[in-house]
């Protein structure tokens, strides 16, 4: 059981491989070519835009597969069996962590660390991301109807606590990664702890937690992509954030160019 939880923690740390770059999709060669900003130095914390969506897709796909694929379903059950043997008392601080997670993106600002976006823009991302996450989690809970490990109800899939924690962690990462990566690392560590506690408290299966992490990360990415739309609505001049989509046509080939500058 411990080894599996360590694997989960390692997977969640993979979200550090992110960057704000451009992506070009050539449908003729069926290849995806990532074009990094030549002015930015590549590091472990900088990677093509597509990576962020791949990681979210892997997490969400894992959780979806676990609902119908017997080996993953047995893995969920085996982990819960071990948890029920070794952890007999519920520890409730995961409920408090969920509340703290909602306000966590503002913590470094209070401590004097400057975020990438101003208060208005970051608040929009926080609200948009949590609305997207909350709507997705609620819809899935109502439609999938997976029984919790402790049998309390049939709203186990996915983990809302974990999704909320990863929304906060991913916003912290994106807002402060240029200042210091450790703020994001701390956020992901807390979010991973949240997911682990939900398993140890027998409120969720491993698959619930994994898909919750994926939903949280993806919701934040969508929230940031909606920021230029928000600027257009309130009449803010676009200085940096732009999203451009245009077809490309050449000799015997065609494609779709997508450039997102944040």
C-alpha positions, -999 to +999 in steps of 0.1 A: +000+000+000+028+025+009+046+018-024+014+026-044+009+058-025+045+068-032+038+061-069+008+084-067+028+111-051+055+108-078+029+111-105+014+143-091+049+159-090+051+154-128+030+185-132+061+205-127+070+199-164+050+229-176+057+261-195+040+287-216+050+279-251+034+275-285+021+244-302+017+237-339-003+208-352+005+196-387-023+173-399-004+162-430+024+146-411+003+138-380+031+152-358+030+177-330+059+201-330+065+222-299+082+256-305+097+269-273+103+306-268+140+310-277+144+337-251+134+314-223+159+290-208+146+254-207+146+238-173+128+210-156+100+235-147+096+245-184+081+221-209+057+223-239+022+234-234+008+200-245+024+183-215+000+199-191-029+184-209-013+150-214-008+147-176-044+157-169-056+133-195-035+105-180-049+111-145-085+113-157-081+083-180-067+062-152-097+070-130-121+063-158-105+030-167-106+019-130-144+020-131-146-007-157-112-025-159-110-053-133-072-051-126-075-014-116-107-021-097-089-048-077-061-024-070-085+000-055-100-027-034-067-041-022-055-007-011-087-001+008-084-035+024-049-027+037-061+008+049-090-008+068-066-031+086-041-005+096-061+028+100-091+024+122-097+061+133-106+089+109-084+120+109-105+150+100-079+175+091-085+169+054-118+187+058-099+217+071-073+215+043-101+218+018-112+252+033-076+264+034-071+254-002-097+279-014-077+309+000-042+294-005-034+312-038-034+345-019-011+333+009+023+343-007+010+377-017+001+384+020+037+373+028+050+398+003+058+375-026+047+390-059+025+368-081+026+367-119-009+383-122-026+410-103-053+405-077-081+410-102-068+385-127-058+359-102-092+362-085-109+355-119-087+324-124-094+312-088-132+316-093-133+303-128-111+273-120-132+263-089-164+267-108-152+245-136-138+220-111-169+220-089-193+216-119-173+187-133-170+170-099-207+174-091-218+161-125-196+130-123-207+123-087-243+124-097-239+103-129-213+077-121-226+067-086-196+049-072-200+037-036-174+050-011-151+025+005-168+031+039-202+026+023-215+060+034-230+070+000-226+066-037-207+098-044-172+086-042-161+093-078-142+117-081-126+132-050-138+168-046-114+174-018-085+163-039-097+183-069-100+215-048-065+210-033-050+206-068-067+237-081-050+257-054-017+239-059-016+244-096-025+281-093+003+285-068+027+268-092+017+289-122+017+322-103+050+319-084+071+294-104+092+323-119+099+335-083+106+302-067+095+267-075+092+258-038+058+275-034+044+252-060+062+222-046+046+229-012+012+233-028+015+199-046+028+183-014-003+195+005-026+184-023-010+150-023-014+148+014-051+157+009-056+128-015-037+104+007-059+113+037-090+108+017-078+072+010-067+066+046-101+079+059-118+054+035-137+082+019-123+076-016-106+049-037-072+056-052-088+061-086-111+088-072-081+107-059-061+104-092-090+116-113-097+144-088-061+156-092-064+155-130-097+175-129-081+201-106-051+207-129-072+208-160-097+232-145-069+257-137-055+254-173-089+262-187-093+291-162-061+307-175-072+302-211-104+321-203-085+351-188-082+369-222-120+364-227-125+380-193-103+409-203-123+414-235-155+415-215-144+441-190-125+461-217-089+455-205-063+460-232-045+428-240-008+434-234+006+398-230-022+372-230-033+362-265-048+331-281-045+328-319-058+300-340-053+301-378-053+276-406-020+271-425-020+260-462+011+251-482+021+228-511+001+196-507-003+201-470-025+218-445-025+223-408-038+243-378-016+268-360-023+275-324-003+301-305-011+309-268+011+336-252+005+341-215 
